[in-house]
Amino acid sequence: MKRSWIETFSESLRLIPKISDRPDWSEEFIMEGPRKLYKYPDPSEWNDFIELDSLAWPEKKERHYSIVPTTCFNCES
């Protein structure tokens, strides 16, 4: 990915660390493609719902959940 002029300029003044030498992670995590938007997962996925852990980025760490449907939309119990 091409760096912006402000990044290059800031690096030359040593205002920020040299980031142009770092690898470009954007090509490693290519999206699988658009997925249809939905309000809730398909019932076949409820026993083992898989979601990527946002705190583990850039590592793709999966978190497994069991989804239990409720009738109360307010308290999320």
N, C-alpha and C positions, 0 to 999 in steps of 0.2 A: 504494500500500500504506500502510495506517495505521501510524504509528510508535507504539511502545510508550511507556508513561508514563516508563519509566526512560531512554529515549533523549531524550525531551522535557526531562525534569528535568536530565539530564547536559549537554544543550546549553545550558540556561538558566544553569547554573553554570560554563559554559565548560570543563568537564572533557574534552569531546570536541568536535571541530569540528562546525559546523552541517551535519548530514547531511540534514535535512528538505528543504533546497532542491535537493538532487541529484535527477536524474531516476530514475524507478523502472524498472530494467532487467528486472524479472521479467516484464513484459508483452511485451517485445520478443522474448524467447527462449521462445516457447511450445513446449511439447513436441509432437511429432508424434503422440503417442499411444503406448499400451503396445505393446511388441514382445515376441514370444515369446522366452523365455530359451533360450539354446543354449550348448553347450560349446565349439563352434568355428564359424566362419563357413561358409556354404554353399560347396561347392567351386567354384561359378561365380564367387565373389567373390575367390578366392585370387590371381589375377593382378594385381588392382587393388583391394586392400582399403582402404577409406577410414575414417579415424578423426579426430575433432576433437582438435586440439592443446589440451591443458589449460592450458599455459603462456601461450597467446595470448588467454585469456578477458579481456574479454567479446567480443572479435572471434571470429567463427566461422571459424577457419583449419583447412582440411582437410590431413591428412597421408596420403600414399598409401604403402602397403606392398605387398610381394609376400610371400605366406605360403608357406613351404616345410614340408610335413609331415615329421615325423621319427618314428622308432620309439622313441626314448628319451624317457621322460617325466620323468626325473630331472635331466638336465643341460641341457635346453632348447637343445640344439645345433641 
